């Protein structure tokens, strides 16, 4: 690594003291965040999260104005606008790449980059562990007959522009099957902001738990859920079509339940994971 690379790395590696969103030119307005837009259900309060945590960062996610429709990567409207409670103010790209698991990867990667770029890495479907800093240093991969082989590229400083370039091959060769390698199973009753509902497969689906609220009297928990879908589309908060009075909140089913239904996918109650 050359001196410039190390200098930039040392500056980027300093953890952020307040949540930052690297794709935005300025801090999001407090009135247009997940926490501001979606008050907890009546009688509930948000579960505690640590300062600087993934959960705190998700609560501060910037949202586009209320009523903004979700669009596909090509600008067309998403067919199911009825499931959209809000659209996250982040780009979807111009290729059909940022689908369900990729949306989870995108948000997690942005959070890690904002904290410490050294931590940005994801497993590909083949099992290859793809690190952003290796990519910036000139180490990437190529795929031959479904095998990942080392490949070289010009080294560059680990800037945000380089990070965005790193995401494209990650989206292309990671998915619901590989995302499971980056998560550990957790019981649904212990769900926290930042956990992921994940059904690995072809097709599979992934939905991110953007926030959690709890009724302190009953212990009932409620979830805010965010997703992309196929084709690649704006990341959006989901509306609870089965219980409209809850708006965008979804009740965690009791211990006897085997499924948790979301508007475009039904997950098993054992399909919850947490980033290590």
N, C-alpha and C positions, 0 to 999 in steps of 0.2 A: 504494500500500500504506500502511495506517495504522501508527501507532507500535506498537500491540499486535502486529500481524501481524509486523512486523520483529523485535520483541523475541523472540517465540516462535520465529521462524525462526532467529535467531542462536543460541538455546539448542539447538534441535534439530540444527542443522548441525554441531555439534561432534562429530567422529567418536568412536565408542565405542572405548575402550581394550581391552575384553574383549567377547567375543560377547554380545549381548543379544537377547532374543526378545520384541518389544514386546507381543504378545498375552497373555503370561503375567504374572500378578501378582508373581511372584518368579522368581529364577534357577532353571533346571531343576537337579534333583539330578544330580550327575555320573554316578551309577550308572545313570541312565535316559536316556542319550544314544546316538546312533548309534555313536560311537566306543567307548563302554563295552559296548554290547550285542553288537557284531559285531567280534570279533578277526579280524585278517587270516588268510588261509589259512596252513597250516603252511609255514614257511620263508620267509614273506613279511613285508614291513613296509609301512606306509603311506607313500605318496610325500610328500615335503616340501610344505608349504604355508606361505605367509607369515602372520605374525600379523595379525589383523584382516581377513583375506581371506575371500572368498565360500566357499572350500573349508574354511577353519577353522570358519566359521559353520555349514556343513552338518554337519560332524563333531559339533558340539555340539547338533544338533537334538534336542529332547526327544521321547521316545517314551512311549506309554501302556504300562501293564504288559504283560508278555509274555502272549500268548494272547488279547489283546483283539481281537475281530473287527472287520473293516472294515464300516462302515455307509454307506448312501446318505444323501443330504441329507434324506430324509424319515424316516429312522430305520430303514428296512428293512435287512436284512443284504445285503451284496454276495453275488452268486451264487457267485463263485469265491473262496471262502475259502482254497482250497489254494494260491493264488499269494501269499498274504499272509504275510510273514515278521515284520513289525512294523507298528504303526500310529503315525504321527507325531501328537504331542499338539498338534494345531491344529484349529480348527473348520472345518467344510465349508460352513457357511451353511445357510440354509433354502430356497434356491432351486436349481434344476438349472443352476447356472452354473459352479461350480468343477470343471470336467472336466479333461481331460489337459493341454492347453496352459495352461489357467488355473491349474492347480496349480503349474506351473513359474513362471508369472508371479507367483502369490501368494508363493511362497517368495523369489523374487528381489526382489520389491517390499518384503517384510518386511526382508530383509537391507539393501537400500538405505536404507529408512526408518531403520533402526537406526544407520546410518553417517552419512547426510546426505540429508535429504528433498529437497534440490535435485536429486538425481540420479534421482529416481523418474519414469520415463516409459516408455511402450510404444507401439509402432505399432499402429494398428487395421488391419483387413483392407483398408480403402480406402487405406491409406498415411498417414493422419493421425497425427501424432506427438502423443500425449496426455500432457501433463505434469501431475503432481500439483500443483505450485505454481500453475500456471495455474488448475486446478480450484478450489483453495482461494481464489484471488484473485477468483473469480467468473466464470471463463471455462470453459464446458463445450461440449457439442455436441448436435446433434439429427440424426437420420437421416431423409432424405427421398428416396425412390426410390433407395436404396443410395448416396446421396451424403451425406457428412458436412458439416453446416453449422454455423457458430458459433452458440452460444446463451449467454444470460446466466443466472446464478444468484446468490444472495446470497453475498457474500464472507464468508470465515470464517478463523479462525486455522488454521494447518497442523498441527492436532493429530492424534493417532492416530484419533480418531473420524472426522475428516474424511477421513483416508487410507482407512479402511474403506469410506466412502461412495464414494470415488473408484474403488475396485476394482470395484464392481458394474457400471458402464457399461463399464469396461475388459474384464471377463470377457464381457460381452454382445456386444462388437464386435471382440474380438481372438480369435485362435485359432491353429491350426497354420500356416495360410497367412501370417498377419501376424508370427508369432513369428520366422520366418526373417529378417525385416528387422532384428531386434535381435541376430542371431547372425552370426558369421563362420565359414566352414567350417574345420575342423581335421582332420588325419589321425587316424584311430582309434588308431594306434600311439602318438600323443602325448596321449592322453586325460588329462584332469585332473579333479579334483573340481569340480563345478559346470557341466561341459559338458552338452549336451543332445542326446539322440538324437531326431531330428525328421523325421517324414514329413508334409509339408504336403499337405493335400487334404481332400476331403469324401467319405468319412471320412479322417482322418489320425490321427496319434498322436504324443505326445511323452512321453519318459521322461527323468528327470533323473539324471545321474550323481552320486550322493550321496557317494561316496568311491572312492578308487583305492588298491590295494595292488600291490606288485611283488616278485617273487622276484629278489633281487640276483644270484643265480648264473645264472639262465636268462634274465632280462629279461622273463619272462611277467608280464603285468598282469592284474589282476582288478578287477571293478567291483561296487559296491553301487548298486542302481537303485531309484529312487522314482517313483511315479506316482499319478495319479488316473485315472479312466476314465469311461465313460458308463453310466448317469447319473452325475451328480456324486457323489463319494464321498470318504471319508477318504483323505488322502494316506497311502500305505503303501509300505514296503520290499518288494521282490519276492523270492520264494523261487525258487531254481533247481531247477525240476522235472526238467530233463534231466540234471543232475549233483547229486543230493541230497547227496553227500558234501561239496559246497562250501557247503551251507546257503544263504545269501543272496548269495554271491559268484558272479560270472559271468566266465569266462575270456575275455579279448579274443582273438578268432580271429586266426590268422596272416595274413600278407600275401596268401596265395592265396585267402582266403575272400572271398565277396561279400556275405554276410549275417551278421547278429548276431541271434539269436533270443532274445526275451524271452517270458514266459509268455502274454501276450495280444497280442503284435505282433512281427513279424519286420522288422527294419530292414536297409537296405543299409549296407554298411560305410562308404559315403561320406556317410551322413546324420548326421554329428556336427557340432555347432556350439558356439561359445563366445561368451558375452556380451562385448561390446566394453568 
